[in-house]
Amino acid sequence: AGDSKNNPPKGAADFTAQVIVLNHPGQISNGYTPELDCHTAHIACKFAEIKEKCDRRTGKTTEANPKSIK
């Protein structure tokens, strides 16, 4: 978050995010480019690397560096 008048947020070349997939018809792999919504901004972000797949109940890693996720 930032102060839009005195210290506005800056763009980022890359970032690491935890993504929760709720409903997707196919597989997601490196290079996938969804459109992300953040407040009023809409921007395409490319998944450069999927670092791990986690169990949705325990949060524990089930697979490191998976080729894709469903």
Distance bins in CASP14 RR format, pairs under 12 A and 6 or more apart:
PFRMAT RR
TARGET T0000
AUTHOR 0000-0000-0000
RMODE 2
METHOD distances of the structure
MODEL  1
1 7 0 0 0 0 1 0 0 0 0 0 0
1 8 0 0 0 0 0 1 0 0 0 0 0
1 9 1 0 0 1 0 0 0 0 0 0 0
1 38 0 0 0 0 0 1 0 0 0 0 0
1 39 0 0 0 0 0 1 0 0 0 0 0
2 8 1 0 0 1 0 0 0 0 0 0 0
2 9 1 0 1 0 0 0 0 0 0 0 0
2 10 0 0 0 0 1 0 0 0 0 0 0
2 11 0 0 0 0 0 1 0 0 0 0 0
2 39 0 0 0 0 0 1 0 0 0 0 0
3 9 0 0 0 0 1 0 0 0 0 0 0
4 39 0 0 0 0 0 1 0 0 0 0 0
4 40 0 0 0 0 0 1 0 0 0 0 0
9 15 0 0 0 0 0 1 0 0 0 0 0
9 38 0 0 0 0 1 0 0 0 0 0 0
9 39 0 0 0 0 0 1 0 0 0 0 0
9 41 0 0 0 0 1 0 0 0 0 0 0
11 38 0 0 0 0 0 1 0 0 0 0 0
11 41 0 0 0 0 0 1 0 0 0 0 0
11 43 0 0 0 0 1 0 0 0 0 0 0
11 45 0 0 0 0 0 1 0 0 0 0 0
12 36 0 0 0 0 0 1 0 0 0 0 0
12 38 0 0 0 0 0 1 0 0 0 0 0
12 43 0 0 0 0 0 1 0 0 0 0 0
12 45 0 0 0 0 1 0 0 0 0 0 0
13 45 0 0 0 0 0 1 0 0 0 0 0
13 46 0 0 0 0 0 1 0 0 0 0 0
13 48 0 0 0 0 0 1 0 0 0 0 0
14 45 0 0 0 0 1 0 0 0 0 0 0
14 46 0 0 0 0 1 0 0 0 0 0 0
14 47 0 0 0 0 0 1 0 0 0 0 0
14 48 1 0 0 1 0 0 0 0 0 0 0
14 49 0 0 0 0 1 0 0 0 0 0 0
15 36 0 0 0 0 0 1 0 0 0 0 0
15 38 0 0 0 0 0 1 0 0 0 0 0
15 43 0 0 0 0 0 1 0 0 0 0 0
15 45 0 0 0 0 1 0 0 0 0 0 0
15 46 0 0 0 0 0 1 0 0 0 0 0
15 47 0 0 0 0 0 1 0 0 0 0 0
15 48 0 0 0 0 0 1 0 0 0 0 0
15 49 0 0 0 0 0 1 0 0 0 0 0
16 45 0 0 0 0 0 1 0 0 0 0 0
16 47 0 0 0 0 0 1 0 0 0 0 0
16 48 0 0 0 0 1 0 0 0 0 0 0
16 49 0 0 0 0 1 0 0 0 0 0 0
16 50 0 0 0 0 0 1 0 0 0 0 0
16 51 1 0 0 1 0 0 0 0 0 0 0
16 52 0 0 0 0 0 1 0 0 0 0 0
17 34 0 0 0 0 0 1 0 0 0 0 0
17 36 0 0 0 0 1 0 0 0 0 0 0
17 38 0 0 0 0 0 1 0 0 0 0 0
17 45 0 0 0 0 1 0 0 0 0 0 0
17 46 0 0 0 0 0 1 0 0 0 0 0
17 47 0 0 0 0 1 0 0 0 0 0 0
17 48 0 0 0 0 0 1 0 0 0 0 0
17 49 0 0 0 0 0 1 0 0 0 0 0
17 50 0 0 0 0 0 1 0 0 0 0 0
17 51 0 0 0 0 0 1 0 0 0 0 0
18 50 0 0 0 0 0 1 0 0 0 0 0
18 51 0 0 0 0 1 0 0 0 0 0 0
18 52 0 0 0 0 1 0 0 0 0 0 0
18 53 0 0 0 0 0 1 0 0 0 0 0
18 54 0 0 0 0 1 0 0 0 0 0 0
18 56 0 0 0 0 0 1 0 0 0 0 0
18 59 0 0 0 0 1 0 0 0 0 0 0
18 61 0 0 0 0 0 1 0 0 0 0 0
19 28 0 0 0 0 1 0 0 0 0 0 0
19 32 0 0 0 0 0 1 0 0 0 0 0
19 34 0 0 0 0 1 0 0 0 0 0 0
19 36 0 0 0 0 1 0 0 0 0 0 0
19 45 0 0 0 0 1 0 0 0 0 0 0
19 47 0 0 0 0 1 0 0 0 0 0 0
19 50 0 0 0 0 1 0 0 0 0 0 0
19 51 0 0 0 0 0 1 0 0 0 0 0
19 52 0 0 0 0 0 1 0 0 0 0 0
19 53 0 0 0 0 0 1 0 0 0 0 0
19 54 0 0 0 0 0 1 0 0 0 0 0
19 69 0 0 0 0 1 0 0 0 0 0 0
20 28 0 0 0 0 0 1 0 0 0 0 0
20 53 0 0 0 0 0 1 0 0 0 0 0
20 54 0 0 0 0 1 0 0 0 0 0 0
20 56 1 0 0 1 0 0 0 0 0 0 0
20 59 0 0 0 0 0 1 0 0 0 0 0
20 69 0 0 0 0 0 1 0 0 0 0 0
21 27 0 0 0 0 0 1 0 0 0 0 0
21 28 1 0 0 1 0 0 0 0 0 0 0
21 32 0 0 0 0 0 1 0 0 0 0 0
21 34 0 0 0 0 1 0 0 0 0 0 0
21 47 0 0 0 0 0 1 0 0 0 0 0
21 50 0 0 0 0 0 1 0 0 0 0 0
21 53 0 0 0 0 0 1 0 0 0 0 0
21 54 0 0 0 0 0 1 0 0 0 0 0
21 56 0 0 0 0 1 0 0 0 0 0 0
21 68 0 0 0 0 0 1 0 0 0 0 0
21 69 1 0 0 1 0 0 0 0 0 0 0
21 70 1 0 0 1 0 0 0 0 0 0 0
22 56 0 0 0 0 0 1 0 0 0 0 0
23 70 0 0 0 0 0 1 0 0 0 0 0
24 32 0 0 0 0 1 0 0 0 0 0 0
24 34 0 0 0 0 1 0 0 0 0 0 0
24 68 0 0 0 0 0 1 0 0 0 0 0
24 69 0 0 0 0 1 0 0 0 0 0 0
24 70 1 0 0 1 0 0 0 0 0 0 0
25 70 0 0 0 0 1 0 0 0 0 0 0
26 32 0 0 0 0 1 0 0 0 0 0 0
26 68 0 0 0 0 1 0 0 0 0 0 0
26 69 0 0 0 0 1 0 0 0 0 0 0
26 70 1 0 0 1 0 0 0 0 0 0 0
27 47 0 0 0 0 0 1 0 0 0 0 0
27 50 0 0 0 0 0 1 0 0 0 0 0
27 53 0 0 0 0 0 1 0 0 0 0 0
27 66 0 0 0 0 1 0 0 0 0 0 0
27 67 0 0 0 0 1 0 0 0 0 0 0
27 68 1 0 1 0 0 0 0 0 0 0 0
27 69 1 0 0 1 0 0 0 0 0 0 0
27 70 1 0 1 0 0 0 0 0 0 0 0
28 34 0 0 0 0 1 0 0 0 0 0 0
28 46 0 0 0 0 0 1 0 0 0 0 0
28 47 1 0 0 1 0 0 0 0 0 0 0
28 50 1 0 0 1 0 0 0 0 0 0 0
28 53 0 0 0 0 0 1 0 0 0 0 0
28 66 0 0 0 0 1 0 0 0 0 0 0
28 67 0 0 0 0 0 1 0 0 0 0 0
28 68 1 0 0 1 0 0 0 0 0 0 0
28 69 1 0 1 0 0 0 0 0 0 0 0
28 70 1 0 0 1 0 0 0 0 0 0 0
29 46 0 0 0 0 0 1 0 0 0 0 0
29 47 1 0 0 1 0 0 0 0 0 0 0
29 48 0 0 0 0 0 1 0 0 0 0 0
29 49 0 0 0 0 0 1 0 0 0 0 0
29 50 1 0 0 1 0 0 0 0 0 0 0
29 53 0 0 0 0 0 1 0 0 0 0 0
29 65 0 0 0 0 0 1 0 0 0 0 0
29 66 0 0 0 0 1 0 0 0 0 0 0
29 67 1 0 0 1 0 0 0 0 0 0 0
29 68 1 1 0 0 0 0 0 0 0 0 0
29 69 1 0 0 1 0 0 0 0 0 0 0
29 70 0 0 0 0 0 1 0 0 0 0 0
30 46 0 0 0 0 1 0 0 0 0 0 0
30 47 1 0 1 0 0 0 0 0 0 0 0
30 48 1 0 0 1 0 0 0 0 0 0 0
30 49 1 0 1 0 0 0 0 0 0 0 0
30 50 1 0 0 1 0 0 0 0 0 0 0
30 51 0 0 0 0 0 1 0 0 0 0 0
30 65 0 0 0 0 1 0 0 0 0 0 0
30 66 0 0 0 0 1 0 0 0 0 0 0
30 67 1 0 0 1 0 0 0 0 0 0 0
30 68 0 0 0 0 1 0 0 0 0 0 0
30 69 0 0 0 0 0 1 0 0 0 0 0
31 44 0 0 0 0 0 1 0 0 0 0 0
31 45 0 0 0 0 0 1 0 0 0 0 0
31 46 1 0 1 0 0 0 0 0 0 0 0
31 47 1 0 1 0 0 0 0 0 0 0 0
31 48 1 0 0 1 0 0 0 0 0 0 0
31 49 0 0 0 0 1 0 0 0 0 0 0
31 50 0 0 0 0 1 0 0 0 0 0 0
31 67 0 0 0 0 0 1 0 0 0 0 0
31 68 0 0 0 0 0 1 0 0 0 0 0
32 44 0 0 0 0 0 1 0 0 0 0 0
32 45 0 0 0 0 1 0 0 0 0 0 0
32 46 1 0 0 1 0 0 0 0 0 0 0
32 47 1 0 1 0 0 0 0 0 0 0 0
32 48 0 0 0 0 1 0 0 0 0 0 0
32 49 0 0 0 0 0 1 0 0 0 0 0
32 50 0 0 0 0 1 0 0 0 0 0 0
32 67 0 0 0 0 0 1 0 0 0 0 0
32 68 0 0 0 0 1 0 0 0 0 0 0
32 69 0 0 0 0 1 0 0 0 0 0 0
33 43 0 0 0 0 0 1 0 0 0 0 0
33 44 1 0 1 0 0 0 0 0 0 0 0
33 45 1 0 0 1 0 0 0 0 0 0 0
33 46 1 0 1 0 0 0 0 0 0 0 0
33 47 1 0 0 1 0 0 0 0 0 0 0
33 48 0 0 0 0 0 1 0 0 0 0 0
34 42 0 0 0 0 0 1 0 0 0 0 0
34 43 0 0 0 0 1 0 0 0 0 0 0
34 44 1 0 0 1 0 0 0 0 0 0 0
34 45 1 0 0 1 0 0 0 0 0 0 0
34 46 0 0 0 0 1 0 0 0 0 0 0
34 47 1 0 0 1 0 0 0 0 0 0 0
35 41 0 0 0 0 0 1 0 0 0 0 0
35 42 1 0 1 0 0 0 0 0 0 0 0
35 43 1 0 0 1 0 0 0 0 0 0 0
35 44 1 0 1 0 0 0 0 0 0 0 0
35 45 1 0 0 1 0 0 0 0 0 0 0
35 46 0 0 0 0 0 1 0 0 0 0 0
36 42 1 0 0 1 0 0 0 0 0 0 0
36 43 1 0 1 0 0 0 0 0 0 0 0
36 44 1 0 0 1 0 0 0 0 0 0 0
36 45 1 0 1 0 0 0 0 0 0 0 0
36 46 0 0 0 0 0 1 0 0 0 0 0
36 47 0 0 0 0 0 1 0 0 0 0 0
37 43 0 0 0 0 1 0 0 0 0 0 0
37 44 0 0 0 0 0 1 0 0 0 0 0
37 45 0 0 0 0 0 1 0 0 0 0 0
38 45 0 0 0 0 1 0 0 0 0 0 0
47 66 0 0 0 0 0 1 0 0 0 0 0
47 68 0 0 0 0 0 1 0 0 0 0 0
47 69 0 0 0 0 1 0 0 0 0 0 0
49 64 0 0 0 0 0 1 0 0 0 0 0
49 65 1 0 0 1 0 0 0 0 0 0 0
49 66 0 0 0 0 0 1 0 0 0 0 0
49 67 0 0 0 0 0 1 0 0 0 0 0
50 61 0 0 0 0 0 1 0 0 0 0 0
50 63 0 0 0 0 1 0 0 0 0 0 0
50 64 0 0 0 0 1 0 0 0 0 0 0
50 65 1 0 0 1 0 0 0 0 0 0 0
50 66 1 0 1 0 0 0 0 0 0 0 0
50 67 0 0 0 0 1 0 0 0 0 0 0
50 68 1 0 0 1 0 0 0 0 0 0 0
50 69 1 0 0 1 0 0 0 0 0 0 0
50 70 0 0 0 0 0 1 0 0 0 0 0
51 61 0 0 0 0 1 0 0 0 0 0 0
51 63 0 0 0 0 0 1 0 0 0 0 0
51 64 1 0 0 1 0 0 0 0 0 0 0
51 65 1 0 0 1 0 0 0 0 0 0 0
51 66 0 0 0 0 1 0 0 0 0 0 0
51 69 0 0 0 0 0 1 0 0 0 0 0
52 59 0 0 0 0 0 1 0 0 0 0 0
52 60 0 0 0 0 1 0 0 0 0 0 0
52 61 1 0 1 0 0 0 0 0 0 0 0
52 62 1 0 0 1 0 0 0 0 0 0 0
52 63 1 0 0 1 0 0 0 0 0 0 0
52 64 1 0 1 0 0 0 0 0 0 0 0
52 65 1 0 0 1 0 0 0 0 0 0 0
52 66 1 0 0 1 0 0 0 0 0 0 0
52 69 0 0 0 0 1 0 0 0 0 0 0
53 59 0 0 0 0 0 1 0 0 0 0 0
53 60 0 0 0 0 0 1 0 0 0 0 0
53 61 1 0 0 1 0 0 0 0 0 0 0
53 62 1 0 1 0 0 0 0 0 0 0 0
53 63 1 0 1 0 0 0 0 0 0 0 0
53 64 0 0 0 0 1 0 0 0 0 0 0
53 65 0 0 0 0 1 0 0 0 0 0 0
53 66 1 0 1 0 0 0 0 0 0 0 0
53 67 0 0 0 0 0 1 0 0 0 0 0
53 68 0 0 0 0 1 0 0 0 0 0 0
53 69 1 0 1 0 0 0 0 0 0 0 0
53 70 0 0 0 0 1 0 0 0 0 0 0
54 60 1 0 0 1 0 0 0 0 0 0 0
54 61 1 0 1 0 0 0 0 0 0 0 0
54 62 1 0 0 1 0 0 0 0 0 0 0
54 63 0 0 0 0 1 0 0 0 0 0 0
54 64 0 0 0 0 0 1 0 0 0 0 0
54 66 0 0 0 0 0 1 0 0 0 0 0
54 69 0 0 0 0 1 0 0 0 0 0 0
55 61 1 0 0 1 0 0 0 0 0 0 0
55 62 1 0 1 0 0 0 0 0 0 0 0
55 63 0 0 0 0 1 0 0 0 0 0 0
56 62 0 0 0 0 1 0 0 0 0 0 0
56 69 0 0 0 0 0 1 0 0 0 0 0
56 70 0 0 0 0 0 1 0 0 0 0 0
62 69 0 0 0 0 0 1 0 0 0 0 0
63 69 0 0 0 0 1 0 0 0 0 0 0
63 70 0 0 0 0 0 1 0 0 0 0 0
END
